[in-house]
Amino acid sequence: MKKIILTSMALAFLGMTSSAAMASDDINAKKIFSKKCKMCHSLTKKKVGPAFKDMNKDSSILLSTITDGRKGTMMKSYKKKLSSDEIAAMVSFIQVQQGS
Ligand code: HEC
């Protein structure tokens, strides 16, 4: 969040108008997926965890699972590893795989 505010301020200073859109483009969900999720999740096939396309469709469940993890499973909390904006980006990324 702090980074976005700083980025927006920097862009506003440069006289650019689409600062919000540009700041969120800084988050590359596909890259986060490859680095932090791919060892357990595939986009389309079940691995250690469910395929992104077969996950729950409820965004609040996706959000809370990534944020807090799921007790007693391999799915750990990402709240210290990803920013809240990055977690939100992962929820949208999962929903894109679900074709919504
Ligand atoms: C060490 C393996 C592992 C890694 C790494 C991992 N997950 Fe998971 N994840 C799982 C498992 C196993 C489950 C199923 C948990 C259960 O049984 O409810 C799961 C469940 C989930 C769910 C809930 C799906 C649903 O339908 O309710 C989401 C969302 C999710 N993972 C997202 C992610 C994201 C995003 C990342 C990367 C930032 C990630 N996971 C990294 C193992 C992993």
Residues whose N, C-alpha, C, O or C-beta is under 5 A from the ligand:
A	BS01	HEC	K36 C37 C40 V48 G49 P50 D54 M55 N56 L62 T65 I66 R70 T73 M74 M75 M90
